[in-house]
């Protein structure tokens, strides 16, 4: 298919996203092509590892292709979106649980669905241009595709900060926050991929890794923890608004662009997920509760209208005063019963 190249080379299964002009945004068909390839290679003794990369300098994958989600949603057809998210989340779980090494080379912008395919493998490589972000609240969604697992596991309260602001992590930040493993200069990627294909030896990643750039987040974490320690979005906003420091004003500006309902839900989701029983499947199942309802009851369609369709950047959010009732959060996150996200047994 024209948007993605899938083949085997030497000892490696190769998946390359080939939509650079669209920042390699994922379509449903691309997700399903990756799903099929991974299923086939799982049982193939000739494939020792899987390599994921993407064409172009600007982005590994800037997210899911949301045009069709919007077109169906505004007509009152929510089933396409629910199917898209359900099957995408199952793919995310498969990558996370894959029995063979999955090596991703993540350059440029990696957001949304790009995090879902690029940041769940066993060897996640970033380079100088890498910028990983979760800006879903700006379109009325929540960070999803399994990213809530990493947000819940991130040091301190970085999860709440990253999830509600859409802060762009550089390579050092991504490694510190748990979204990447190794820093390797991009100029070395091509030769390294050839060696991986020839040898099938994923340990080559570790031997080629370099010291990552400094993490700004690491330095900022104590301050961020103090602002985001509250139990709810309201608590966090109250702390930020009463601070006399300069940093909170910038944080409030970033949060001011986003859906209050989405931000309130991601804060609650992270609080629910943290603990010894956290699993990737548990994170995805909770995310699906929100996205299943996102078009019908959330701000998703309005967020897409304002950011992508009309581009007026003036979304008419629910709870625009940023005062989100606890019952509204509970409704978005309540169990789905027979519609709950399920996974194949592996």
ROTI-683788 format. One record per residue (C-alpha): residue in one letter; x, y, z; residue number from 1. Coordinates in steps of 0.2 Angstrom, whole numbers, always signed. Layout:
{'A' {X Y Z} NUM} ...
END
This chain:
{'X' {+0 +0 +0} 1} {'X' {+6 +18 -4} 2} {'X' {+6 +24 +14} 3} {'X' {+17 +11 +22} 4} {'X' {+31 -1 +16} 5} {'X' {+31 -18 +25} 6} {'X' {+44 -32 +20} 7} {'X' {+57 -43 +27} 8} {'X' {+76 -39 +25} 9} {'X' {+89 -52 +31} 10} {'X' {+84 -57 +49} 11} {'X' {+72 -42 +51} 12} {'X' {+54 -38 +48} 13} {'X' {+53 -20 +42} 14} {'X' {+39 -7 +44} 15} {'X' {+42 +10 +36} 16} {'X' {+29 +24 +36} 17} {'X' {+29 +32 +19} 18} {'X' {+18 +48 +21} 19} {'X' {+30 +61 +25} 20} {'X' {+20 +75 +17} 21} {'X' {+6 +70 +30} 22} {'X' {+19 +69 +44} 23} {'X' {+16 +50 +42} 24} {'X' {-1 +51 +51} 25} {'X' {-9 +34 +53} 26} {'X' {-24 +28 +44} 27} {'X' {-35 +14 +49} 28} {'X' {-28 +4 +35} 29} {'X' {-10 +7 +40} 30} {'X' {-14 +1 +58} 31} {'X' {-21 -15 +51} 32} {'X' {-7 -18 +39} 33} {'X' {+5 -17 +54} 34} {'X' {-6 -28 +64} 35} {'X' {-6 -42 +51} 36} {'X' {+13 -41 +48} 37} {'X' {+16 -43 +67} 38} {'X' {+5 -58 +68} 39} {'X' {+14 -66 +53} 40} {'X' {+31 -62 +60} 41} {'X' {+27 -68 +77} 42} {'X' {+27 -86 +71} 43} {'X' {+41 -84 +58} 44} {'X' {+58 -91 +63} 45} {'X' {+66 -81 +50} 46} {'X' {+62 -65 +58} 47} {'X' {+72 -61 +74} 48} {'X' {+67 -43 +77} 49} {'X' {+56 -30 +70} 50} {'X' {+62 -12 +65} 51} {'X' {+50 +2 +63} 52} {'X' {+55 +19 +55} 53} {'X' {+48 +32 +44} 54} {'X' {+52 +43 +29} 55} {'X' {+56 +61 +30} 56} {'X' {+64 +73 +43} 57} {'X' {+49 +81 +51} 58} {'X' {+40 +67 +59} 59} {'X' {+40 +49 +64} 60} {'X' {+22 +50 +65} 61} {'X' {+12 +65 +70} 62} {'X' {-4 +55 +76} 63} {'X' {-19 +47 +69} 64} {'X' {-27 +53 +53} 65} {'X' {-43 +61 +61} 66} {'X' {-52 +67 +45} 67} {'X' {-62 +51 +43} 68} {'X' {-66 +51 +61} 69} {'X' {-73 +69 +60} 70} {'X' {-83 +66 +44} 71} {'X' {-92 +51 +51} 72} {'X' {-94 +58 +69} 73} {'X' {-103 +74 +63} 74} {'X' {-116 +63 +54} 75} {'X' {-119 +54 +71} 76} {'X' {-110 +39 +66} 77} {'X' {-99 +35 +80} 78} {'X' {-96 +17 +76} 79} {'X' {-81 +20 +64} 80} {'X' {-72 +30 +77} 81} {'X' {-75 +16 +90} 82} {'X' {-69 +3 +79} 83} {'X' {-53 +13 +74} 84} {'X' {-49 +16 +92} 85} {'X' {-53 -2 +97} 86} {'X' {-42 -10 +84} 87} {'X' {-28 +3 +86} 88} {'X' {-27 -1 +105} 89} {'X' {-26 -19 +102} 90} {'X' {-11 -16 +90} 91} {'X' {-3 -5 +104} 92} {'X' {-5 -20 +116} 93} {'X' {+2 -32 +104} 94} {'X' {+18 -21 +101} 95} {'X' {+20 -19 +120} 96} {'X' {+18 -38 +123} 97} {'X' {+27 -44 +107} 98} {'X' {+39 -59 +110} 99} {'X' {+53 -53 +99} 100} {'X' {+62 -36 +100} 101} {'X' {+53 -21 +92} 102} {'X' {+65 -7 +88} 103} {'X' {+58 +10 +83} 104} {'X' {+68 +24 +76} 105} {'X' {+59 +40 +82} 106} {'X' {+64 +56 +73} 107} {'X' {+55 +73 +73} 108} {'X' {+37 +75 +79} 109} {'X' {+29 +59 +87} 110} {'X' {+12 +62 +94} 111} {'X' {-4 +53 +98} 112} {'X' {-5 +37 +87} 113} {'X' {+14 +39 +83} 114} {'X' {+17 +36 +102} 115} {'X' {+6 +21 +101} 116} {'X' {+17 +12 +88} 117} {'X' {+34 +20 +92} 118} {'X' {+35 +20 +111} 119} {'X' {+29 +3 +116} 120} {'X' {+43 -8 +109} 121} {'X' {+58 -15 +117} 122} {'X' {+71 -3 +110} 123} {'X' {+65 +15 +107} 124} {'X' {+78 +25 +99} 125} {'X' {+78 +44 +98} 126} {'X' {+89 +57 +90} 127} {'X' {+93 +75 +90} 128} {'X' {+76 +81 +81} 129} {'X' {+65 +70 +92} 130} {'X' {+50 +79 +99} 131} {'X' {+37 +68 +108} 132} {'X' {+21 +75 +114} 133} {'X' {+3 +71 +119} 134} {'X' {-8 +86 +114} 135} {'X' {-24 +76 +114} 136} {'X' {-33 +87 +126} 137} {'X' {-32 +101 +113} 138} {'X' {-44 +92 +102} 139} {'X' {-55 +86 +116} 140} {'X' {-47 +68 +118} 141} {'X' {-36 +62 +131} 142} {'X' {-19 +55 +129} 143} {'X' {-22 +37 +123} 144} {'X' {-14 +23 +113} 145} {'X' {-7 +16 +129} 146} {'X' {+2 +32 +134} 147} {'X' {-7 +33 +151} 148} {'X' {+4 +18 +156} 149} {'X' {+20 +29 +153} 150} {'X' {+12 +44 +161} 151} {'X' {+7 +35 +176} 152} {'X' {+24 +28 +178} 153} {'X' {+33 +44 +174} 154} {'X' {+43 +52 +189} 155} {'X' {+33 +62 +201} 156} {'X' {+19 +71 +194} 157} {'X' {+26 +73 +176} 158} {'X' {+12 +62 +170} 159} {'X' {-1 +75 +174} 160} {'X' {+10 +89 +167} 161} {'X' {+13 +81 +151} 162} {'X' {-5 +75 +149} 163} {'X' {-13 +92 +152} 164} {'X' {-1 +104 +143} 165} {'X' {+5 +94 +128} 166} {'X' {+23 +99 +132} 167} {'X' {+35 +93 +119} 168} {'X' {+49 +82 +125} 169} {'X' {+66 +82 +117} 170} {'X' {+77 +66 +117} 171} {'X' {+83 +69 +135} 172} {'X' {+66 +72 +141} 173} {'X' {+59 +57 +132} 174} {'X' {+71 +45 +140} 175} {'X' {+69 +53 +157} 176} {'X' {+50 +52 +157} 177} {'X' {+50 +34 +150} 178} {'X' {+45 +36 +132} 179} {'X' {+62 +31 +125} 180} {'X' {+77 +21 +129} 181} {'X' {+92 +26 +119} 182} {'X' {+99 +41 +111} 183} {'X' {+109 +38 +95} 184} {'X' {+113 +52 +82} 185} {'X' {+102 +51 +67} 186} {'X' {+117 +51 +55} 187} {'X' {+121 +33 +62} 188} {'X' {+103 +26 +60} 189} {'X' {+105 +20 +42} 190} {'X' {+121 +10 +45} 191} {'X' {+114 +3 +61} 192} {'X' {+98 -3 +53} 193} {'X' {+108 -12 +40} 194} {'X' {+118 -21 +54} 195} {'X' {+102 -26 +63} 196} {'X' {+95 -33 +47} 197} {'X' {+110 -43 +44} 198} {'X' {+113 -50 +61} 199} {'X' {+96 -50 +69} 200} {'X' {+105 -44 +85} 201} {'X' {+95 -31 +95} 202} {'X' {+109 -29 +107} 203} {'X' {+118 -18 +94} 204} {'X' {+106 -4 +100} 205} {'X' {+114 -4 +117} 206} {'X' {+132 -4 +110} 207} {'X' {+129 +11 +99} 208} {'X' {+119 +21 +111} 209} {'X' {+127 +38 +116} 210} {'X' {+124 +49 +131} 211} {'X' {+108 +58 +129} 212} {'X' {+106 +77 +129} 213} {'X' {+101 +85 +146} 214} {'X' {+83 +83 +151} 215} {'X' {+74 +100 +155} 216} {'X' {+61 +90 +163} 217} {'X' {+72 +83 +176} 218} {'X' {+77 +100 +182} 219} {'X' {+59 +106 +182} 220} {'X' {+52 +90 +191} 221} {'X' {+52 +97 +209} 222} {'X' {+43 +112 +204} 223} {'X' {+31 +103 +193} 224} {'X' {+27 +90 +207} 225} {'X' {+22 +105 +218} 226} {'X' {+10 +112 +205} 227} {'X' {+2 +95 +200} 228} {'X' {+0 +86 +217} 229} {'X' {-18 +90 +218} 230} {'X' {-32 +76 +217} 231} {'X' {-42 +85 +203} 232} {'X' {-40 +97 +189} 233} {'X' {-48 +110 +200} 234} {'X' {-35 +107 +214} 235} {'X' {-21 +109 +201} 236} {'X' {-28 +125 +193} 237} {'X' {-31 +132 +210} 238} {'X' {-12 +129 +215} 239} {'X' {-6 +136 +199} 240} {'X' {-17 +152 +199} 241} {'X' {-12 +156 +217} 242} {'X' {+7 +155 +213} 243} {'X' {+17 +171 +211} 244} {'X' {+31 +162 +201} 245} {'X' {+33 +164 +182} 246} {'X' {+32 +146 +177} 247} {'X' {+13 +144 +182} 248} {'X' {+8 +158 +170} 249} {'X' {+15 +148 +155} 250} {'X' {+8 +132 +161} 251} {'X' {-9 +140 +163} 252} {'X' {-8 +147 +145} 253} {'X' {-4 +129 +139} 254} {'X' {-19 +122 +148} 255} {'X' {-30 +136 +143} 256} {'X' {-30 +130 +125} 257} {'X' {-37 +113 +130} 258} {'X' {-54 +105 +134} 259} {'X' {-57 +106 +153} 260} {'X' {-67 +90 +152} 261} {'X' {-52 +81 +144} 262} {'X' {-39 +88 +156} 263} {'X' {-50 +83 +171} 264} {'X' {-52 +65 +165} 265} {'X' {-33 +63 +161} 266} {'X' {-29 +68 +179} 267} {'X' {-42 +56 +186} 268} {'X' {-36 +42 +175} 269} {'X' {-18 +43 +181} 270} {'X' {-24 +43 +199} 271} {'X' {-34 +27 +195} 272} {'X' {-20 +19 +186} 273} {'X' {-5 +21 +198} 274} {'X' {-2 +7 +209} 275} {'X' {+5 -11 +209} 276} {'X' {-10 -18 +198} 277} {'X' {-5 -6 +183} 278} {'X' {-4 -15 +166} 279} {'X' {-4 -9 +148} 280} {'X' {-21 -18 +145} 281} {'X' {-28 -9 +160} 282} {'X' {-23 +7 +154} 283} {'X' {-30 +4 +137} 284} {'X' {-46 -2 +143} 285} {'X' {-48 +14 +154} 286} {'X' {-43 +25 +139} 287} {'X' {-56 +16 +128} 288} {'X' {-70 +21 +140} 289} {'X' {-66 +39 +136} 290} {'X' {-63 +38 +117} 291} {'X' {-79 +27 +115} 292} {'X' {-89 +42 +122} 293} {'X' {-78 +56 +115} 294} {'X' {-89 +60 +100} 295} {'X' {-106 +58 +108} 296} {'X' {-102 +66 +125} 297} {'X' {-85 +74 +125} 298} {'X' {-77 +88 +116} 299} {'X' {-69 +79 +102} 300} {'X' {-79 +84 +87} 301} {'X' {-79 +103 +93} 302} {'X' {-60 +101 +95} 303} {'X' {-57 +95 +78} 304} {'X' {-68 +108 +70} 305} {'X' {-59 +122 +79} 306} {'X' {-41 +115 +76} 307} {'X' {-42 +106 +59} 308} {'X' {-58 +110 +50} 309} {'X' {-62 +129 +52} 310} {'X' {-45 +132 +60} 311} {'X' {-53 +147 +70} 312} {'X' {-43 +141 +86} 313} {'X' {-59 +145 +96} 314} {'X' {-67 +129 +102} 315} {'X' {-83 +130 +112} 316} {'X' {-78 +118 +126} 317} {'X' {-90 +111 +138} 318} {'X' {-86 +118 +156} 319} {'X' {-77 +133 +148} 320} {'X' {-75 +140 +165} 321} {'X' {-63 +125 +169} 322} {'X' {-75 +120 +183} 323} {'X' {-78 +102 +179} 324} {'X' {-90 +92 +190} 325} {'X' {-84 +76 +197} 326} {'X' {-100 +68 +190} 327} {'X' {-95 +73 +172} 328} {'X' {-78 +64 +174} 329} {'X' {-86 +49 +181} 330} {'X' {-98 +47 +167} 331} {'X' {-84 +48 +154} 332} {'X' {-74 +34 +163} 333} {'X' {-88 +23 +169} 334} {'X' {-87 +4 +163} 335} {'X' {-93 +1 +146} 336} {'X' {-101 -16 +150} 337} {'X' {-103 -27 +135} 338} {'X' {-94 -14 +124} 339} {'X' {-78 -14 +135} 340} {'X' {-61 -16 +126} 341} {'X' {-56 -34 +125} 342} {'X' {-39 -42 +119} 343} {'X' {-35 -58 +111} 344} {'X' {-27 -71 +123} 345} {'X' {-8 -73 +119} 346} 
END
